[in-house]
Amino acid sequence: MGRLLARLDGDTVDDAVGAWLARRATDPVDEPDRLTGLAVDGKTVRGSRTDGHAVHLLAATLHGSQTVIAQRQVAAKSNEIPAFAPLLEHLDLRGVVVTADAMHTQREHAHHIIAAGGRYLLVVKGNQKKLRKQIKRLPWSEIQCLAAPPQPATADARSAGSRCAPSRPACVSRPARPRRRPSTPSPASALSKQAPPVWANSSRTTGRWKPCTTCAT
């Protein structure tokens, strides 16, 4: 059995298992135009270090079910960037929003996702100054913002409401809470605030306890 597994192509096995998991994780009653989140992230396998190198895997995980539907091993003398496109090559990205960290904020990655019919949400850090300036110049004030819907009170209502969530991305803003002006406590109100009771023994003969209250200053 060990020799048989050693002769198998790991990437082919990952593709087959990932496709099966993707079919199992798909909800057949979901709306066809509803967006699905797919996180791309890499992790080093614990205890896999041999000859000074550890196995590093790049995986694609569904946001909703935390199911890994694709996986690729990163070359020992490389990083996650060359493994990004092969990881998503056999996935249907229509109606999928791919999320990744700043390492994958690359033109080639964005073009690959758009060409496959998907969308992306990537992180832009300070080392990409030109891109950050371009983002700041976008007309953010013209983006329509929607108020956040109220949260249902019960778990059953939240579960039912999750299927009615808007499928189009929107800028969600919450109404600002009014600021309360600090009030100066009066001497009477300060004296009215009492500390928790401190229990003290009232009599050595009876052995009873009584609360001794002290005022907070």
C-alpha positions in Angstrom: 0.0 0.0 0.0 2.8 2.4 0.8 4.5 1.8 -2.6 1.2 2.4 -4.3 0.6 5.7 -2.6 4.1 6.8 -3.3 3.6 6.3 -7.0 0.4 8.5 -7.1 0.6 12.1 -8.3 -0.3 14.2 -5.3 -1.7 17.1 -7.3 -4.0 14.8 -9.2 -5.3 13.2 -5.9 -5.8 16.7 -4.5 -7.8 17.7 -7.5 -10.1 14.7 -7.3 -10.6 14.9 -3.5 -11.2 18.7 -3.8 -13.7 18.4 -6.5 -15.7 15.8 -4.5 -15.5 18.0 -1.4 -16.7 21.0 -3.4 -19.8 19.1 -4.6 -20.5 18.0 -1.1 -20.2 21.5 0.3 -22.4 23.2 -2.2 -25.9 23.9 -1.0 -28.4 23.0 -3.8 -31.0 25.5 -2.5 -28.7 28.5 -2.7 -29.6 31.3 -5.1 -27.7 31.1 -8.4 -26.6 34.7 -8.1 -25.3 34.5 -4.6 -21.6 35.1 -4.0 -19.4 32.5 -2.3 -16.2 33.3 -0.4 -13.1 31.3 -1.2 -10.0 32.0 1.0 -6.5 31.3 -0.4 -3.8 30.8 2.2 -0.7 28.9 2.8 0.5 26.9 5.8 3.6 24.9 6.7 2.8 21.3 7.7 4.0 20.7 11.2 6.5 17.9 11.7 7.3 17.6 7.9 10.8 19.1 8.0 13.3 16.9 6.2 16.7 17.9 5.0 16.2 21.4 6.4 13.0 22.0 4.4 9.4 21.6 5.5 6.3 21.0 3.4 4.4 24.2 2.6 0.9 23.9 1.2 -1.3 26.5 -0.5 -5.0 25.8 0.0 -8.3 27.2 -1.1 -11.0 27.0 1.6 -14.7 27.9 1.4 -15.7 30.6 3.9 -19.0 29.1 4.9 -18.1 25.5 5.6 -14.3 25.8 6.1 -13.9 23.1 3.5 -10.6 22.8 1.6 -11.5 22.2 -2.0 -8.1 22.7 -3.6 -4.5 22.3 -2.5 -1.0 22.6 -3.9 2.5 22.0 -2.5 4.8 24.9 -2.8 8.2 24.2 -4.2 11.0 24.2 -1.6 13.0 27.0 -3.2 10.0 29.1 -4.1 7.0 30.9 -2.6 3.2 30.9 -2.8 3.0 33.2 -5.8 3.8 30.7 -8.6 1.3 28.2 -7.1 -1.7 30.5 -7.1 -2.8 30.0 -10.6 -2.4 26.2 -10.7 -4.3 26.1 -7.4 -7.4 27.7 -8.9 -7.0 26.3 -12.4 -9.6 23.5 -12.0 -12.1 25.4 -9.9 -15.3 27.1 -11.2 -14.9 30.7 -10.0 -18.2 31.9 -11.4 -20.0 33.5 -8.5 -16.9 33.2 -6.2 -15.1 36.0 -4.4 -11.4 35.0 -3.9 -9.8 36.5 -0.8 -6.0 36.4 -0.1 -3.3 38.3 1.8 -1.0 41.0 0.4 1.4 38.5 -1.1 -1.1 37.6 -3.8 -2.0 41.2 -4.7 -0.5 40.6 -8.2 -1.7 41.7 -11.7 -1.4 38.1 -12.9 -3.5 36.8 -10.1 -6.3 39.4 -10.6 -6.3 38.7 -14.4 -6.6 34.9 -13.8 -9.5 35.3 -11.4 -11.4 37.7 -13.8 -10.8 35.5 -16.8 -12.3 32.6 -14.9 -15.4 34.5 -14.1 -14.7 35.2 -10.5 -14.1 38.3 -8.3 -11.4 39.1 -5.8 -10.8 40.9 -2.5 -7.0 41.5 -2.0 -5.0 43.4 0.6 -2.9 46.4 -0.4 -0.1 47.3 2.0 2.3 50.3 2.2 5.0 48.6 0.0 2.7 49.1 -3.0 2.6 52.9 -2.9 1.5 53.5 -6.5 -1.4 51.1 -6.1 -2.4 52.7 -2.8 -2.5 56.2 -4.5 -4.6 54.8 -7.3 -7.1 53.4 -4.8 -7.3 56.6 -2.9 -8.2 58.5 -6.1 -11.2 56.3 -6.7 -14.6 58.0 -6.3 -15.5 56.4 -2.9 -18.0 59.1 -2.2 -20.1 58.0 -5.2 -20.4 54.4 -3.9 -23.9 53.6 -2.7 -23.9 52.6 1.0 -26.6 50.6 2.5 -27.6 50.6 6.2 -26.8 47.3 7.9 -29.9 45.2 8.4 -31.1 44.5 12.0 -29.9 41.3 13.5 -32.7 38.7 14.2 -33.2 37.8 17.8 -33.4 34.0 17.5 -31.0 31.5 16.0 -33.8 30.2 13.7 -34.5 33.7 12.4 -30.8 34.3 11.7 -30.5 31.0 9.8 -33.6 31.9 7.7 -32.4 35.4 7.2 -29.0 34.3 5.9 -30.6 33.0 2.7 -32.2 36.4 2.1 -29.0 38.4 2.3 -28.3 40.6 -0.7 -26.1 38.9 -3.3 -24.6 42.0 -4.7 -21.6 43.6 -2.9 -22.4 46.8 -1.1 -20.7 49.2 1.2 -22.4 48.6 4.5 -22.4 51.4 7.0 -23.8 51.5 10.5 -25.3 54.7 11.9 -23.0 56.5 14.3 -23.9 56.4 17.9 -24.5 59.8 19.6 -21.8 60.8 21.9 -22.7 61.4 25.5 -21.4 64.5 27.2 -19.5 63.6 30.4 -21.4 64.7 33.5 -19.8 65.8 36.7 -21.2 63.8 39.6 -22.6 65.7 42.5 -21.4 65.1 46.1 -24.7 63.6 47.0 -24.6 61.1 44.1 -21.0 60.2 45.0 -22.0 59.4 48.5 -24.9 57.4 47.3 -22.6 54.9 45.6 -21.7 52.3 48.0 -19.0 49.6 47.8 -19.9 45.9 48.0 -20.5 44.8 51.6 -17.5 43.6 53.6 -18.4 40.7 55.9 -17.1 41.0 59.5 -17.7 38.9 62.6 -20.1 40.6 64.9 -19.6 38.5 68.0 -17.1 35.9 69.1 -19.8 34.3 71.3 -22.6 33.9 68.8 -20.4 33.2 65.8 -22.7 35.2 63.5 -21.7 37.4 60.6 -23.1 40.7 59.6 -22.3 43.0 56.6 -20.3 46.2 57.2 -21.0 48.7 54.4 -18.5 51.4 53.5 -19.2 54.4 51.2 -17.1 54.8 48.0 -15.4 58.1 47.6 
